[in-house]
Amino acid sequence: MAHTAPAPASFEEAVSRLETLIRDMESGQLPLEASLAAYQQGSELIRFCQARLAQAEQQLSVLENGELKPLTLEGADV
């Protein structure tokens, strides 16, 4: 059975772990089973990051005229 890594404590930790996984996978030195486990862990980290980004986006809502509206950044590439 595959070992599941503990959840990251922060967005930054998750990104750091993703960068390490990518480096390891791109090296071409991982055996097949380790590559599959790294891919699975990477997918979980990506979902974690997406959830944290969605939370941050919610927090960036601004109060305008007594109504919560999403923050819009003019000219931002999103």
C-alpha positions, 0 to 999 in steps of 0.5 A: 500500500502506498504511503500518504504524505502528511498534508502540508502546513501551508500553501508555500510548503505545498509549492515547495514539495511540488517543486521537489517532486517535479525535479525528481520526476524530471530527473528520469531516475525514479523507478516506475512505482516511485514515479506513480506515487510522486504523480499521485502526491503531486495531484493531491498537492495541486488540489490543496493549492487550488483550495487555498487559492480559492480561500484567498480569493474569497478573502479578497472580496471587498465591501462595496456599498454594503454588499460583498463583491469580488475584487477585480484587478484591472489589467491583471492576467488571470 
